[in-house]
Amino acid sequence: MTHDEYHEHVKKHLNESLPNNSGLNIFLQNHLDTCTIILNLNLDSTEEILKPLYCPIERRKPRDPQVMLRSLILMSLLKIGSISDWVDKTRAQKVCAILAGFVPDDTAGIGTYYDFMNRIIDGPYQKPCLHITKRSELNKGSHLRNLKEKQDDPLNPYHSQSEKLVKELLDNTDSSRAHDFLKTLEDLFIQSGLIPTIKDKVLTTIDDLIASGDGSIVQTNASSQGKPSCSCRSKDIYDCDHPRIYTSPTAQWCFDHHHNCFVFGDRYYILAVTEKGHDFPLHVTMPGGNESDFTLSLNTLDRFQKAAHENGLDIHINYFCGDGHHDSYGHYQYLNEKNIIPVIPLTHQGKKTYPHFKNIDDPLDTDGTPLCPGGKRMRHHSYDKKKHVHVYACPVKRHTHRNGKSLYITHSDECPQDEICCPKSSLAPLIYIKSDTDPRYFPPLDRNSNKFKEISNQRSATERLNSVIDSYDIDCRHRNADYVLIRLTLITIAIHGVIRNAEAAKNSSQGRLFDETMEKVGVTVPRRADKAA
């Protein structure tokens, strides 16, 4: 169903139902913003993404995939977390069925929605074969797992796993994404979420983005206890090390730093950017399990850049903000290769002392700032991007303006020595430190600079975005991480729609915006009592 056909569908069924259904009109008045968003959501570009998921030979015409997608986005906009609840709502309230794209008396059932999501999970259609097990089938049923087995030690800044991943990502820079589950979701988000936001000029800084990333946890509906697969209990052994049967194939005990507790679920990672007071999601990924931010962030950055490029978006991330869980050599290596400036604080372990560098003879303070001959912390003067060199100058010689002139003033009383080292120079003594010496300790943007602190403040965008996602009632709804990732993608599309609508409403009222949308569709809505009018 094209966008124009969808509008004709809404026009026909709403005009037929509105005069004799006061409840329908009440729903429209109570959800002006949601109705405006879903009616303006153009999903024409998703046809090429969804069509390959279906068998080219139609023995029985399936539900229109664009209608199914629009219905799930509408469900997300209304913050309904359960598929069964949404099916009941579309059958009980005609307006929900009409806005989703269904004929009021012919709506999709629970199984139809899960079939649609399974098609997304399985990727492009393949003929049934005994040698091929679909991804959606692998995640169903019971799974024999041993959660007591020792997991890998938590990654530290010197861990080689992130560096191995970086080498793999950089070696495959020119390779395209595989036509799989992740590609389908990424393309759906970019085409129906990100691109419309850019076209409406709501997000404008795409060539100079300050992106931030962070991980969070979605609690699973599966039991964390599992069922025994052995007969040890009959022998009065209740704490054996045998594998147990779980209904979730990936969920693990993850520590939630925000709530300071352990949660049984799967960790996801989100990339975001802040502009005009809004937090825009750029990419979300959820491999399942308790993967660390050390590797999740690198995979997310790499996939987002590839997805944006393959969808024709000229996007460049200029700065990347991350917390201490991103402080690894692998991150600095990857970001340097991608021409992205890292804004990552040192971990507490790194703050204790700086290692000795062979090519740096000058003494360093505990945060890596060189000390002058008198033992005073030197002033960071500049960074040469072409030569990748930090320049540190005398701490008592500082820039100022006097009588309209720019000059450097020497504050001799602040010098710890009796006489200035280089009295004839306005900056010396100077110390040059290449960021290539150790990009983790000497990043391109000095950690003590005001700009570093200013950009670091944008890191909270992901925390705010995670709080918004929590409000969409996503926890404890599924046992399968793939279904959760689909829900997360739908939510990020909905968030972009909400932001676009909020920006459009700034130049008008929400009521007027709704009236204009209805007039464009051709629906006659009974006059309402509008306080704004």
C-alpha positions as CSV (number, residue, x, y, z in Angstrom):
1,M,0.0,0.0,0.0
2,T,1.6,3.2,-1.2
3,H,1.3,6.5,0.9
4,D,-1.4,7.9,-1.4
5,E,-3.3,4.6,-1.3
6,Y,-3.1,4.7,2.5
7,H,-4.5,8.2,2.6
8,E,-7.4,7.1,0.3
9,H,-8.0,4.2,2.7
10,V,-8.1,6.4,5.7
11,K,-10.3,9.0,3.9
12,K,-12.9,6.3,2.9
13,H,-13.2,4.5,6.2
14,L,-13.0,7.5,8.5
15,N,-15.5,9.5,6.6
16,E,-17.9,6.5,6.7
17,S,-17.4,5.9,10.4
18,L,-17.0,9.4,12.0
19,P,-20.6,10.6,11.7
20,N,-22.1,7.6,13.6
21,N,-19.2,6.9,16.0
22,S,-18.6,9.5,18.7
23,G,-16.0,7.2,20.4
24,L,-13.9,7.3,17.2
25,N,-13.9,11.1,17.3
26,I,-13.0,11.1,21.0
27,F,-10.0,8.9,20.2
28,L,-8.8,11.3,17.5
29,Q,-9.1,14.3,19.8
30,N,-7.2,12.5,22.6
31,H,-4.4,11.4,20.3
32,L,-3.9,14.4,18.0
33,D,-0.1,14.0,17.9
34,T,-0.1,10.3,17.3
35,C,-2.7,10.6,14.5
36,T,-0.7,13.4,12.8
37,I,2.6,11.4,13.0
38,I,1.2,8.2,11.6
39,L,-0.8,9.9,8.8
40,N,2.4,11.8,7.7
41,L,4.6,8.8,7.9
42,N,5.6,7.8,4.3
43,L,6.7,4.2,4.1
44,D,7.0,4.0,0.3
45,S,10.8,3.6,0.5
46,T,10.4,0.5,2.6
47,E,8.8,-1.6,-0.2
48,E,12.2,-2.5,-1.7
49,I,13.4,-3.6,1.8
50,L,10.3,-5.7,2.7
51,K,9.5,-7.3,-0.7
52,P,12.5,-9.7,-0.8
53,L,11.3,-11.2,2.5
54,Y,8.4,-12.8,0.8
55,C,8.1,-15.7,-1.7
56,P,8.0,-14.3,-5.2
57,I,5.3,-16.8,-6.1
58,E,2.1,-15.8,-4.3
59,R,0.0,-18.9,-3.7
60,R,-2.0,-16.9,-1.2
61,K,-1.8,-13.2,-1.0
62,P,-0.1,-12.2,2.3
63,R,-0.8,-9.2,4.5
64,D,0.6,-6.1,3.0
65,P,4.1,-5.8,4.7
66,Q,3.9,-1.9,4.7
67,V,0.6,-2.1,6.5
68,M,2.1,-4.6,9.0
69,L,5.0,-2.2,9.6
70,R,2.8,0.8,10.0
71,S,0.6,-1.1,12.4
72,L,3.6,-1.9,14.6
73,I,4.9,1.6,14.5
74,L,1.4,2.9,15.6
75,M,1.5,0.3,18.4
76,S,4.8,1.8,19.5
77,L,3.5,5.4,19.3
78,L,0.6,4.4,21.5
79,K,3.1,2.8,23.9
80,I,1.4,-0.6,23.8
81,G,3.9,-3.3,24.8
82,S,2.1,-6.5,24.0
83,I,1.2,-7.8,20.6
84,S,-1.9,-9.5,22.0
85,D,-3.1,-6.3,23.6
86,W,-2.6,-4.5,20.3
87,V,-4.6,-7.1,18.4
88,D,-7.5,-6.7,20.9
89,K,-7.3,-2.9,20.5
90,T,-7.4,-2.9,16.7
91,R,-10.4,-5.2,16.9
92,A,-12.2,-3.2,19.5
93,Q,-11.5,0.3,18.2
94,K,-12.1,0.9,14.5
95,V,-9.9,4.0,14.4
96,C,-6.8,2.0,15.4
97,A,-7.5,-0.5,12.6
98,I,-8.1,2.3,10.0
99,L,-5.0,4.3,11.0
100,A,-2.9,1.1,10.9
101,G,-4.1,0.5,7.3
102,F,-6.6,-2.4,7.9
103,V,-10.2,-2.7,7.0
104,P,-12.0,-2.4,10.3
105,D,-13.5,-5.9,10.1
106,D,-10.4,-7.6,8.8
107,T,-7.4,-7.0,11.1
108,A,-4.3,-9.1,11.6
109,G,-4.1,-11.7,14.4
110,I,-1.3,-12.4,16.8
111,G,0.3,-15.1,14.6
112,T,0.3,-12.8,11.6
113,Y,2.4,-10.2,13.5
114,Y,4.9,-12.9,14.6
115,D,5.1,-14.3,11.1
116,F,5.9,-10.8,9.9
117,M,8.6,-10.3,12.5
118,N,10.0,-13.8,11.7
119,R,10.3,-12.8,8.1
120,I,12.4,-9.8,9.1
121,I,14.6,-12.1,11.4
122,D,15.1,-14.7,8.6
123,G,16.1,-12.2,6.0
124,P,15.5,-12.6,2.2
125,Y,13.3,-15.5,1.3
126,Q,14.9,-18.8,0.7
127,K,13.3,-22.0,-0.5
128,P,12.7,-24.5,2.4
129,C,15.6,-26.9,2.7
130,L,16.4,-29.6,5.3
131,H,20.0,-28.3,5.5
132,I,19.0,-24.8,6.4
133,T,17.6,-23.9,9.8
134,K,16.1,-20.4,9.9
135,R,17.3,-18.0,12.5
136,S,13.8,-17.6,13.9
137,E,13.6,-21.4,14.4
138,L,16.9,-21.4,16.3
139,N,15.6,-19.0,18.9
140,K,12.4,-20.9,19.7
141,G,11.7,-23.6,22.2
142,S,14.1,-24.7,25.0
143,H,17.8,-24.2,25.1
144,L,20.4,-26.2,27.1
145,R,22.7,-23.7,28.7
146,N,25.2,-23.5,31.6
147,L,25.2,-20.0,33.1
148,K,27.6,-21.2,35.8
149,E,30.4,-21.6,33.3
150,K,33.1,-18.9,33.8
151,Q,32.6,-16.0,31.5
152,D,35.5,-14.0,30.0
153,D,37.0,-11.5,32.5
154,P,35.7,-8.0,32.2
155,L,37.6,-6.1,29.5
156,N,40.2,-3.6,30.6
157,P,41.9,-0.8,28.7
158,Y,44.7,-3.2,27.7
159,H,42.5,-6.1,26.7
160,S,43.4,-7.4,23.2
161,Q,39.8,-8.4,22.3
162,S,38.8,-4.9,21.3
163,E,42.1,-4.5,19.3
164,K,41.4,-7.7,17.5
165,L,37.9,-6.5,16.6
166,V,39.3,-3.2,15.4
167,K,41.7,-5.0,13.0
168,E,38.8,-7.1,11.7
169,L,36.6,-4.0,11.2
170,L,39.3,-2.0,9.5
171,D,40.3,-4.9,7.2
172,N,36.6,-5.1,6.1
173,T,36.0,-1.3,5.7
174,D,35.2,-1.6,2.0
175,S,33.0,-4.7,2.3
176,S,29.2,-4.3,2.2
177,R,26.8,-5.5,4.9
178,A,25.4,-9.0,4.5
179,H,21.7,-9.2,3.5
180,D,20.5,-10.4,6.9
181,F,18.3,-9.5,9.8
182,L,20.5,-6.6,11.0
183,K,20.7,-5.0,7.5
184,T,16.9,-5.2,7.1
185,L,16.3,-3.4,10.5
186,E,19.0,-0.8,9.9
187,D,17.6,0.0,6.4
188,L,14.0,0.2,7.8
189,F,15.1,2.7,10.5
190,I,17.1,4.9,8.1
191,Q,14.5,5.0,5.4
192,S,11.4,5.6,7.7
193,G,13.1,7.3,10.6
194,L,16.4,9.1,9.9
195,I,16.0,10.2,6.3
196,P,12.6,11.9,6.8
197,T,14.1,13.8,9.8
198,I,17.0,15.0,7.7
199,K,14.7,15.9,4.8
200,D,12.5,18.0,7.1
201,K,15.7,19.8,8.3
202,V,15.0,18.8,11.8
203,L,18.5,17.2,12.0
204,T,20.9,19.4,10.1
205,T,24.5,18.7,11.4
206,I,24.9,15.4,9.5
207,D,28.4,16.4,8.2
208,D,29.6,17.4,11.7
209,L,27.9,15.1,14.2
210,I,28.7,14.8,17.9
211,A,27.6,11.3,18.6
212,S,27.4,9.6,21.9
213,G,26.9,6.0,22.8
214,D,26.0,3.9,25.7
215,G,24.7,0.4,26.6
216,S,21.6,-0.5,28.6
217,I,19.7,-3.7,29.5
218,V,16.3,-5.0,28.6
219,Q,14.9,-7.5,31.2
220,T,13.7,-10.8,29.6
221,N,10.4,-12.5,30.3
222,A,12.2,-15.8,30.5
223,S,12.9,-17.4,33.9
224,S,16.4,-16.9,35.3
225,Q,16.3,-20.2,37.1
226,G,15.7,-22.6,34.2
227,K,14.8,-26.2,34.7
228,P,17.2,-29.1,35.6
229,S,18.3,-31.3,32.8
230,C,19.8,-33.9,35.1
231,S,18.6,-36.2,37.9
232,C,20.8,-34.8,40.6
233,R,17.8,-33.7,42.7
234,S,16.8,-37.3,43.1
235,K,20.2,-37.8,44.8
236,D,19.6,-34.8,47.1
237,I,22.1,-32.7,45.1
238,Y,20.5,-29.3,44.5
239,D,23.5,-27.2,43.4
240,C,25.1,-29.2,40.6
241,D,27.1,-27.8,37.7
242,H,25.1,-29.5,34.9
243,P,23.5,-27.4,32.2
244,R,19.9,-26.3,32.7
245,I,17.0,-25.7,30.3
246,Y,16.1,-22.1,29.6
247,T,13.5,-20.5,27.3
248,S,15.8,-17.6,26.4
249,P,18.8,-18.6,24.2
250,T,20.9,-15.5,25.1
251,A,19.8,-13.8,28.4
252,Q,22.4,-13.5,31.1
253,W,22.8,-11.8,34.4
254,C,23.9,-8.2,33.6
255,F,24.8,-5.5,36.1
256,D,22.7,-2.4,35.8
257,H,24.9,0.5,36.9
258,H,22.0,2.9,36.8
259,H,19.9,1.0,39.3
260,N,22.9,-0.7,41.0
261,C,21.5,-4.2,40.7
262,F,21.7,-7.3,38.5
263,V,19.1,-7.9,35.8
264,F,18.5,-11.1,33.9
265,G,18.2,-10.0,30.3
266,D,20.1,-8.8,27.2
267,R,22.3,-5.7,26.7
268,Y,21.7,-3.3,23.8
269,Y,23.7,-0.4,22.6
270,I,22.4,2.9,21.2
271,L,24.1,5.7,19.3
272,A,22.5,9.2,19.7
273,V,23.0,12.8,18.8
274,T,21.6,16.0,20.3
275,E,20.3,19.0,18.4
276,K,17.6,21.6,19.0
277,G,17.0,20.2,22.4
278,H,16.1,16.8,21.0
279,D,17.9,13.5,21.4
280,F,17.9,11.6,18.1
281,P,18.7,7.9,17.9
282,L,21.1,7.1,15.1
283,H,21.5,3.3,15.6
284,V,20.6,0.6,18.0
285,T,22.0,-2.9,18.1
286,M,21.3,-5.9,20.4
287,P,23.3,-9.1,19.7
288,G,21.9,-10.8,22.8
289,G,23.7,-11.7,26.0
290,N,25.9,-9.5,28.1
291,E,28.4,-8.2,25.6
292,S,30.6,-5.4,26.9
293,D,30.4,-1.8,25.6
294,F,34.1,-2.2,24.6
295,T,33.0,-4.3,21.6
296,L,29.3,-3.3,21.2
297,S,30.3,0.4,20.6
298,L,32.9,-0.5,17.9
299,N,30.4,-2.7,16.1
300,T,27.7,-0.1,16.3
301,L,29.8,2.7,15.0
302,D,31.0,0.6,12.1
303,R,27.6,-0.7,11.1
304,F,26.0,2.8,11.4
305,Q,28.6,4.3,9.1
306,K,28.2,1.5,6.5
307,A,24.4,1.6,6.7
308,A,24.3,5.4,6.2
309,H,26.7,5.2,3.3
310,E,24.8,2.4,1.6
311,N,21.5,4.3,2.0
312,G,23.0,7.4,0.3
313,L,23.5,9.5,3.4
314,D,26.6,11.7,3.5
315,I,27.1,11.5,7.3
316,H,30.3,12.1,9.2
317,I,30.8,11.8,12.9
318,N,33.3,14.4,14.0
319,Y,33.3,13.6,17.7
320,F,32.4,10.5,19.6
321,C,31.5,10.7,23.3
322,G,31.7,7.7,25.5
323,D,32.1,6.8,29.2
324,G,34.9,5.0,30.8
325,H,33.7,1.7,29.3
326,H,35.0,2.9,26.0
327,D,38.5,3.7,27.3
328,S,40.5,1.1,25.3
329,Y,43.4,1.3,22.9
330,G,41.1,-0.3,20.3
331,H,38.7,2.6,20.4
332,Y,41.4,5.3,19.8
333,Q,42.9,3.3,17.0
334,Y,39.6,2.8,15.2
335,L,38.4,6.4,15.8
336,N,41.7,7.8,14.5
337,E,41.4,5.7,11.3
338,K,37.9,6.9,10.8
339,N,38.9,10.6,11.4
340,I,36.7,10.8,14.5
341,I,37.9,12.7,17.6
342,P,37.4,10.7,20.8
343,V,35.9,12.4,23.8
344,I,36.4,9.6,26.3
345,P,37.5,10.0,30.0
346,L,40.3,8.0,31.4
347,T,39.3,5.1,33.7
348,H,40.3,5.4,37.4
349,Q,43.1,2.9,36.7
350,G,44.5,5.2,34.0
351,K,44.3,8.2,36.2
352,K,46.6,6.8,38.9
353,T,49.9,7.2,37.0
354,Y,51.1,7.7,33.4
355,P,53.5,5.1,32.0
356,H,57.0,6.1,31.0
357,F,57.3,7.0,27.3
358,K,60.6,6.5,25.6
359,N,60.4,9.6,23.4
360,I,59.1,11.9,26.3
361,D,61.9,12.9,28.7
362,D,59.9,15.7,30.4
363,P,58.1,14.8,33.7
364,L,54.3,14.3,33.5
365,D,51.6,15.0,36.0
366,T,49.1,12.3,37.0
367,D,46.8,13.2,34.1
368,G,49.6,13.4,31.5
369,T,50.1,17.2,31.5
370,P,53.8,18.0,31.1
371,L,55.5,19.8,34.0
372,C,57.7,22.8,33.3
373,P,61.4,23.0,34.6
374,G,60.0,24.6,37.8
375,G,57.5,21.7,38.3
376,K,54.4,23.7,37.4
377,R,51.7,22.2,35.1
378,M,52.2,23.5,31.6
379,R,49.4,25.2,29.6
380,H,47.9,23.3,26.6
381,H,48.4,25.8,23.8
382,S,47.2,24.1,20.7
383,Y,46.9,20.9,18.7
384,D,48.3,20.5,15.2
385,K,45.8,18.3,13.3
386,K,48.1,17.7,10.3
387,K,51.1,16.7,12.4
388,H,49.1,15.2,15.3
389,V,51.1,17.1,17.8
390,H,50.0,18.7,21.1
391,V,51.8,21.9,22.0
392,Y,52.3,22.9,25.7
393,A,53.5,26.3,26.6
394,C,54.9,28.1,29.7
395,P,52.1,28.2,32.3
396,V,52.8,31.8,33.4
397,K,52.7,33.2,29.9
398,R,49.0,33.6,29.0
399,H,47.0,35.3,26.2
400,T,45.0,38.4,26.8
401,H,43.6,41.6,25.1
402,R,44.7,45.1,26.0
403,N,43.9,48.3,24.2
404,G,42.3,46.3,21.4
405,K,45.5,44.3,20.9
406,S,46.1,40.5,21.3
407,L,49.2,39.7,23.3
408,Y,50.8,37.4,25.8
409,I,51.5,38.6,29.3
410,T,54.1,37.0,31.6
411,H,53.0,36.7,35.2
412,S,56.4,36.5,36.8
413,D,55.0,36.3,40.4
414,E,53.5,32.9,39.6
415,C,56.7,31.3,38.4
416,P,58.1,28.8,40.9
417,Q,61.7,29.7,39.8
418,D,63.5,32.9,40.6
419,E,63.8,33.9,36.9
420,I,61.8,33.1,33.7
421,C,63.3,30.3,31.6
422,C,62.9,32.1,28.3
423,P,62.4,35.8,28.9
424,K,62.7,36.7,25.2
425,S,59.9,34.4,24.1
426,S,56.2,35.0,24.5
427,L,55.4,31.2,24.8
428,A,58.6,29.2,25.6
429,P,59.5,26.9,27.0
430,L,57.5,24.7,24.7
431,I,57.0,20.9,24.8
432,Y,55.7,19.0,21.8
433,I,53.9,15.6,22.4
434,K,52.7,13.5,19.4
435,S,49.3,11.9,20.0
436,D,50.7,8.9,18.1
437,T,52.9,8.4,21.1
438,D,49.9,7.0,23.0
439,P,46.5,8.1,21.7
440,R,44.8,7.0,24.9
441,Y,46.9,9.2,27.1
442,F,47.3,12.0,24.6
443,P,44.1,12.2,22.5
444,P,43.6,14.9,19.8
445,L,41.3,16.9,22.1
446,D,43.0,17.7,25.4
447,R,41.0,16.4,28.4
448,N,41.6,19.5,30.4
449,S,40.2,21.8,27.7
450,N,36.9,23.6,28.0
451,K,35.8,22.1,24.6
452,F,36.4,18.6,25.9
453,K,34.2,19.3,28.9
454,E,31.5,21.0,26.8
455,I,31.3,18.1,24.4
456,S,31.4,15.5,27.2
457,N,28.1,17.0,28.5
458,Q,26.4,15.7,25.4
459,R,27.1,12.2,26.6
460,S,24.0,12.3,28.7
461,A,21.9,12.2,25.5
462,T,22.0,8.4,25.5
463,E,20.9,8.3,29.2
464,R,17.9,10.5,28.4
465,L,17.2,8.4,25.3
466,N,17.3,5.2,27.4
467,S,14.8,6.7,29.8
468,V,12.5,7.5,26.8
469,I,12.8,3.9,25.5
470,D,11.9,2.6,29.0
471,S,8.6,4.6,28.8
472,Y,7.6,2.5,25.8
473,D,6.9,-0.5,28.0
474,I,9.5,-2.9,26.5
475,D,10.8,-4.8,29.5
476,C,9.7,-8.3,30.2
477,R,7.8,-8.6,27.0
478,H,9.8,-11.3,25.1
479,R,12.2,-14.2,25.7
480,N,13.8,-13.7,22.3
481,A,16.4,-10.9,21.9
482,D,15.6,-10.6,18.1
483,Y,12.0,-9.7,18.9
484,V,13.3,-7.1,21.4
485,L,15.6,-5.6,18.7
486,I,12.7,-5.3,16.3
487,R,10.7,-3.5,19.1
488,L,13.7,-1.2,19.8
489,T,14.0,-0.3,16.1
490,L,10.2,0.4,15.9
491,I,10.6,2.6,19.0
492,T,13.5,4.6,17.4
493,I,11.4,5.2,14.3
494,A,8.5,6.4,16.5
495,I,10.9,8.7,18.4
496,H,12.0,10.4,15.2
497,G,8.3,10.8,14.3
498,V,7.6,12.4,17.6
499,I,10.5,14.8,17.3
500,R,9.5,15.8,13.7
501,N,6.0,16.5,14.9
502,A,7.2,18.5,17.9
503,E,9.3,20.7,15.6
504,A,6.4,21.2,13.2
505,A,4.1,22.1,16.1
506,K,6.5,24.9,17.1
507,N,5.2,27.1,14.2
508,S,1.6,26.2,14.9
509,S,-0.5,24.5,17.5
510,Q,-0.9,20.7,17.7
511,G,-4.6,21.1,17.0
512,R,-4.0,23.2,13.8
513,L,-1.4,20.7,12.7
514,F,-3.9,17.9,13.1
515,D,-6.6,19.8,11.2
516,E,-4.2,20.5,8.3
517,T,-3.2,16.8,8.1
518,M,-6.8,15.7,8.1
519,E,-7.6,18.3,5.4
520,K,-4.8,17.0,3.3
521,V,-6.0,13.4,3.7
522,G,-9.6,14.6,2.9
523,V,-11.2,13.6,6.2
524,T,-14.0,15.7,7.7
525,V,-13.7,15.8,11.5
526,P,-16.5,17.2,13.5
527,R,-15.7,20.6,15.0
528,R,-14.0,20.3,18.4
529,A,-13.8,22.6,21.3
530,D,-10.2,23.9,20.9
531,K,-9.0,26.1,23.6
532,A,-6.2,27.3,21.4
533,A,-8.8,28.6,18.9
